[in-house]
Amino acid sequence: MPPFSRHFLGSAPSVTEARRFVTALLGRSPMAQTAELIVSELATNAIHHTASGRFGGRFIVTVQAQPKRAWLAVVDEGGLSTPKCFRPSPEGEGGRGLFLVSELSTDWGIWGDENGRTVWATLVAGQEIPWT
């Protein structure tokens, strides 16, 4: 499948729309549920931690899937802080997004700068959410 991309407004309801976009593209793939969760985390980070969450902000979700592999990306509008992945505190209520992405994906990374970043993840079939 060629890559498919879609722009979303930088607001909380758009996270739900981004999840639906991924589900529509991946359909019954065994990777669909994991991909949906990863995109949800990345989109949430984009609207909470970057300029994408400001009035008029947007983010882009890109999905490229093959029968046994998927590449997911969220492009934000940048910001002053660089995303970090750390093991969250069990008592904490936040900070699990990139940790969860790192645990669920085969590989992931970040490129870009304060003007815009792409946070991406790769999935391989057979690496579904462990608790489902």
VENPE-V998217 format. One record per pair of residues at least 12 apart in sequence whose C-alpha atoms are under 8 Angstrom apart, sorted by the first residue. I is the first residue (numbers start at 1). J is the second residue. If there is no record, write none. Layout:
# VENPE-V998217
I&J  I&J
This chain:
# VENPE-V998217
1&64  1&65  1&66  2&64  2&65  3&62  3&63  3&64  3&65  4&62  4&63  4&64  5&60  5&61  5&62  5&63  6&60  6&61  6&62  7&58  7&59  7&60  7&61  8&58  8&59  8&60  8&61  9&52  9&56  9&57  9&58  9&59  10&46  10&47  10&52  10&53  10&54  10&55  10&56  10&57  10&58  10&59  11&47  11&53  12&44  12&47  15&40  15&43  15&44  16&40  18&39  18&40  18&43  18&61  19&36  19&37  19&39  19&40  20&36  22&35  22&36  22&39  22&63  23&36  25&63  26&65  30&125  30&126  30&128  31&70  31&123  31&124  31&125  31&126  31&127  31&128  33&128  33&129  34&104  34&128  34&129  35&72  35&123  38&100  38&101  38&104  38&121  39&61  39&72  39&73  39&74  41&97  41&98  41&101  42&74  42&97  42&98  42&119  43&59  43&61  43&74  45&97  46&59  46&74  46&75  46&76  47&59  49&79  49&81  50&76  50&77  50&78  50&79  50&80  50&81  51&76  51&77  51&78  51&79  52&76  52&77  52&78  57&77  58&76  58&77  59&74  59&75  59&76  59&77  60&73  60&74  60&75  60&76  61&73  61&74  61&75  62&74  68&124  68&125  69&122  69&123  69&124  69&125  70&122  70&123  70&124  71&120  71&121  71&122  71&123  72&120  72&121  72&122  73&118  73&119  73&120  73&121  74&118  74&119  74&120  75&116  75&117  75&118  75&119  76&116  76&117  76&118  77&114  77&115  77&116  77&117  78&113  78&114  78&115  78&116  78&117  79&113  79&114  79&115  79&116  80&114  81&114  82&113  82&114  83&110  84&98  85&97  85&98  85&99  85&102  86&98  86&99  87&99  101&121  104&123  104&127  104&128  104&129  105&121  105&122  105&123  105&124  105&127  106&121  106&122  106&123  106&124  106&127  107&121  107&122  107&123  108&120  108&121  108&122  109&121
